[in-house]
Structures are given as structure tokens and as C-alpha cells.
């Protein structure tokens, strides 16, 4: 934790002070904010999440651009382990509130990534009216997701004009990022909802081990990994020319967010054999029921004593690319527990995040199949839902989403 | 709950004796245990680590080293009677089978590919003085439970048909007050056998879907479609159905209930299905009734609640004599907890049925939810208890 600590006095022991990137305590603990694609998508999934959706409250396009510019600068700084503002949490005038809230003092960048997305409401209001002169550039798949069976959406946990996904290996660093960005946004945007995730439920790199979701099963075994560059290009990034009106989105992606509550207490009363049949994998190693080890390809035709050994309503069968025109998703979900519900059950589940090149082919049909046939659905209730277009990466001197506004 | 595969159950006899299947666990000193037997099943061999064990609780660690799905059986002296079995062991996977085996001669059999008589071997259980107690009356208890349960389901189905006929007649005639009164009573018979009805995957969505269960554009039919039409107060901009539309939904419901009734007549059950059905009905209560989500328009959730509990209790009471032998403590706990829950429901009974869900206080809902949890947790042990 050897911060250089020269320029800014006692500021932030353990946090990088100044632009010297080599002053970071752990080089692996920081990811480049700028690049061809936004960070926080193929970046190895960090352990913690704070995700926020915002409503835009201004009518002014200039104010919106000014906010995106200010957010870009603050995010660039925070992902390097610096304070949100240039002054710092304890360095400024005693007469002013500090321009950084301070709870990240002493913490490293902790692998923080900040990823921005644009919701349908940024382009048109509820009546279809152009809000900021952007309507003719609205991506064709960017609209409110259709109702799916088992959706019991809480509007206070759904939708949004903008979103910010902050992921880090330290929960306080993720919260710090959202808190400071929300603060910068007052007057231009307002937080609509936000969600904490305490444990990743996916791997986005072959270097990571597969974590478990709150059903106790390994989750994300078959996820797209960043090393599968061909699949990432095909299934995650929006290709240039894919959407004539929205070429600004090329190199970006779509972010599907779903707050999936689990009926935890009822699930826990299911026998081990039934749980494994619902999922289609063993709970222990995560091997498919057709045998082998975790990464053995499932054999969906293998007979069992009653029908297929991987049952016809097993989760891994229904969502497998083989039965969905080859579509794969890059999932980046997190376990959440928001305390307990009024009846004493855990208000818990999986905050599902998926990045796909086109939700019309890579999410909606799969979600419909799952909602209608998946054995797991009996233990799930979707309480939040949102869709965002994620602009491409931010070049030096640019602000996020600049290609949309220029 | 796993939807009971009733049709399949007619074809495959579930062994009633002692089939407690577990995933194999890494055990340190298990090798030392004379009652632990490792079984390795390959495509053409069935290697059993011991051919003789002392009587008592015997554990078979079954590993599949073959390329096909395998099964492992412990068969009686006649080579026919299945004492215990473990199915669906995928290649390179392991399962554990725990069985209370009295002294005697047996056969072991691996069945790679799940075909034929299996690869058999002689197996001897010697007298150890730790004989498991097995009552000769067990099969009689099972037979009684099965017969009674089949009769119960048929009786409820008959009453469901009668009440639904009356209900749709009133609804079609526009006698809405009478239809509203009869609605929860008719549904009582559905809810008592809900897990059986749900096992028909085609009928359940046509009959019992809630509006939120549908995809955009999907046609909504069944009980809850009519419910919304009879209790439209909460619906925004709701347009009452025309007499012609009413007739359509009424006749459609009647048709599906009649189909259900016909299918129920031919059903046979197994004891584990009855136990699972009992557990499943309580899950229905926990997921939809105690939260007031089932009867969103009419708020008659407590009628459904009581009916689910009725069905669960009948299922439990049917297998109770078996459980009293295998796990008397569990039988006692379940009896008490069913009674506790019933006490709370009785407190909500009125002259015309039950308190409407939206008239319950948060404390009353909380008490009901607590009682459901208190019952559901031990109830999740019931299936294993009837099979052991």
C-alpha cells in the first residue's frame, strides 16, 4: 500500500495520488477506463456491484452533455483510485463541502469499472416525443422490454433513462462511485433506483473460478469468456452497420438488467435430486447430469430412467445456445439480499445483467422460453427490469456517448 | 416441487423399501466401515467392493466409470424384488444409496444403458444383531394409502365438476352475486387437488393462469379471467364481458374441467407422489395464497389457502401410518403443525366462508406465514420418510 503521497499531502494513503499509474498498490487492481469498448463488460467480473438507474430531469441537451462530460472525468479519476473531484475529500477549503465524499480514503482502486448506458427514455418520452433531438438515432432494439410471464415488476425497481454499473472488488469503492456520480448529477438527473450486489454469479474470464448463486449452484459455467474473442465479437458487441440509424452504437452493446427474486425458503425445501433436475447439473461439481466434469458439454439426448437424463424442463437445456439459434449472452449478474420481506422471507435473488449485441435475438426469445417452460421459474419472480444501450468505448479526450451527440 | 409424472408412474414401480439416494460424499474413514460398499459400474462390469456385509444400514457409493447412464439395484433373494435402487447416474458421476438391509441373500445389479437384467452379483447380508425393524404390514399400509388417496382425488374431481357446472350457469345467466358466492367454493375442489391438476401441463395454464402469467398476445382463459369480470372494481378502464364472451369463457372452463375429471379417473399414485403432493400444496400456499397474489381481484385467497391445506393434510394423513413406523417424531411434529395452522385458519372463518385477504391485518398475515413455514419445513422431510 505504498502511495507516493507527495503532491497532495496526507491525501488518501493507499490510494494512488496523482497520475502516476505505477503508484498503484496493485497493478491488477485497476482497469483502463478508456479504450475501444467500455470497461466493466469483458473485464473479469469483480466481486461487488452497485448499479444505479437515473431519470433525466433536465430539458436541456447542453446540460445533459455537460453531465456526461463531468461523469466521464469523475469516472476516469475514480477508476484510477483517485478522488471523484480534483480537490479531494480532505484537501479543500474548510468552508466548502469536499468534492469527494471520502469513504474510499485508504482504499485502492479495487478493480473499479464504471459502465454507462442509455435507456429508451433518453430518446423519447412516454408519449413518443423527441426529448433531446436524438429520436432519429434511437437504436431499433432499444425499447421497454415486453412483459414476460412471471414478471411482477415494481416500477420503482425498473426502467431508467441512464444507467451506471459500478463493479469493484471492494463494496465500499463501488458505492463510493455511484454516490459521487449521483451527487454530480443533481439538477440534471435523479436516481430512479439502485441495486447492490454482494457476490458475482458469473465468470467473464477463463482465469476465474465459477461462483455460486443463492440456489447454491455454480452459475455462469457456460458464460461467454473474454478469451473467446470471436464469440464476444459475434454475440456481445454491436457490429458496425448492424443498425443504420444508430451507427453511433457500433462497438457498444445492450445491457439487460433483471432483478430476479428467488423464493429462497421454498427452494430450500426441495430435495437435492429435484434441485439438480431443475438445473440440469449436479450441485457438487456443476457437471451436467449427462456426466463428466463442470466444463463437459451437456449431452441433451442421453436417455435417463424417465425421459432424458437432463430433463426437458431443465434450466441448462432451455437456455442452451443449441436450442436458441446459437445465441449466447455475456452475463455479469450478482447475488443480492436486500434484507427480508414483510413475511420474514429473504428479499434475495440474482440481479441479472447480460450484455448482448441484440436483445431481440439474444434475450427476448430466450426469456420467453424460460418463463414458459423452465422448472426453475416456480422459484423465481422478476421484480425489476430495464434495458439500456451501452455506448462504445471512450477515447482520450472524449466523453461517454459522444458519438451519439455529434 | 417437481411436477409428479403420473403417467410415467404407471410404468415404473417405485421401490417402497428403503431407497434413500444421496450424492456421494468424500468420506475419510469410510473404507474402514464394514457397511460401506463401493460400486464401480462400467459399460460391461459391475465391481462391488464387498460381497458380504453385516446387517444394518448399508451404504453403496456408486460410481459410473462407463460411457452411458447407469443404475444400481439391490435385489431380493428371488432376483425380482427391488429392495433399493439408484437411477440416473451419469458417466463419471457418483451417487450414494443408503439402505436398511436385514440379514439374507441378495443380488447386486448394475444396469449400464438402463437395459436388460443388469450385471448381477451375489450379495450376502449376515446377522449382526443390528437388524432394522421392518413390519410385515408395510405393504398393506401402502396399499391402503394409495387406494384412499385415489378415491379422495376422484371425489374432489366429481365435486369440482358439479360446482363448476353450477358456477358457469350462474355466470352465463348474469346472476353475478350468486356466481361470486359460488366462485371460491367451486375453486376449493380444484385447490384441494391442485398438484394433481397441475401435473397436466396443458390444462393448468388454460384453467388457472393469472393475468401476469401470460405472454403479450396470449389468450387468457380460465377461472381468473372470469374472476376479473366478476370483481372488476380494481381493474383500470375495464370493459365488462358481453354475454357472448361470457358464454365462451364459461364453456371453455367447463370443457377443461371435464377433461381433467376424465383424466383423473385413470390415475394411479405412488406413496412418494402422495407425499410430494402434500408438500407441493403447502408450497402453493407459501408462494401465492399467503401473499394474496392468487385471487388478485376477488381476495378469496383464504378459501384457496384452506383447500390447499385440506389436500396437504389428507395426503399426509394417508401416509401417516407409514411415517409413524419410519419416523414417529416427524409424524408427531406434522400432526401438531397442521393443527396449529388450522387454528389460525379457523379464526378467520365467517358465516359465508373466510375473511377476505384485503381485510386481514399485517399481523394476521404474518402469523399465517409463520405457521406455513413451521409446517413446510418438516413437511419437506415427508417423502424421504415414506420411502425409508
Contacts between the chains, C-beta under 8 A, distances in Angstrom:
chain1	res1	chain2	res2	distance
A	146	B	215	7.8
A	146	B	216	5.2
A	147	B	212	7.7
A	147	B	214	8.0
A	147	B	215	7.5
A	147	B	216	5.7
A	148	B	215	7.1
A	149	B	212	7.3
A	149	B	213	4.9
A	149	B	214	6.1
A	149	B	215	5.9
A	150	B	212	7.3
A	150	B	213	6.8
A	151	B	212	6.6
A	152	B	212	6.0
A	152	B	293	7.9
A	263	B	286	7.5
A	263	B	287	5.9
A	265	B	286	7.1
A	265	B	373	6.4
A	265	B	376	7.6
A	266	B	283	5.3
A	266	B	286	5.6
A	266	B	287	6.2
A	266	B	376	7.6
A	269	B	279	7.0
A	269	B	283	7.4
A	269	B	376	5.9
A	269	B	377	6.6
A	269	B	379	7.6
A	269	B	380	3.5
A	270	B	1	7.1
A	270	B	2	7.8
A	270	B	380	7.6
A	271	B	380	7.8
A	271	B	383	6.8
A	271	B	384	7.3
A	272	B	22	7.3
A	272	B	23	6.3
A	273	B	21	6.5
A	274	B	1	7.4
A	274	B	2	4.6
A	277	B	2	6.5
A	278	B	2	7.8
A	282	B	23	7.0
A	282	B	93	6.4
A	283	B	23	7.3
A	284	B	23	5.8
A	287	B	90	7.4
A	287	B	92	7.1
A	287	B	93	6.2
A	288	B	90	7.4
A	289	B	88	7.0
A	289	B	90	5.2
A	289	B	93	7.6
A	290	B	69	7.7
A	290	B	90	5.2
A	290	B	91	7.3
A	291	B	64	6.9
A	291	B	69	7.7
A	291	B	90	3.4
A	291	B	91	3.2
A	291	B	92	4.9
A	291	B	93	5.4
A	292	B	90	7.6
A	292	B	91	6.4
A	292	B	92	5.1
A	292	B	93	7.9
A	293	B	92	6.9
A	296	B	92	7.8
A	302	B	68	7.7
A	302	B	69	6.1
A	302	B	90	7.3
A	303	B	69	6.5
A	303	B	114	6.8
A	304	B	69	5.8
A	304	B	87	7.3
A	304	B	88	4.6
A	304	B	114	7.7
A	305	B	12	7.1
A	305	B	69	7.8
A	305	B	71	6.6
A	305	B	87	4.1
A	305	B	88	5.5
A	305	B	114	5.9
A	306	B	5	6.1
A	306	B	8	5.1
A	306	B	12	7.0
A	307	B	8	7.9
A	309	B	69	5.2
A	309	B	88	5.4
A	309	B	90	5.8
A	342	B	362	6.8
A	342	B	365	7.9
A	342	B	366	7.3
A	343	B	290	6.9
A	343	B	291	7.1
A	343	B	365	6.9
A	343	B	366	6.3
A	343	B	369	4.1
A	344	B	366	7.2
A	344	B	369	6.6
A	344	B	370	6.9
A	344	B	373	7.5
A	345	B	369	7.9
A	368	B	215	6.1
A	371	B	215	7.5
A	372	B	215	7.3
A	375	B	2	7.6
A	378	B	1	7.6
A	378	B	287	7.6
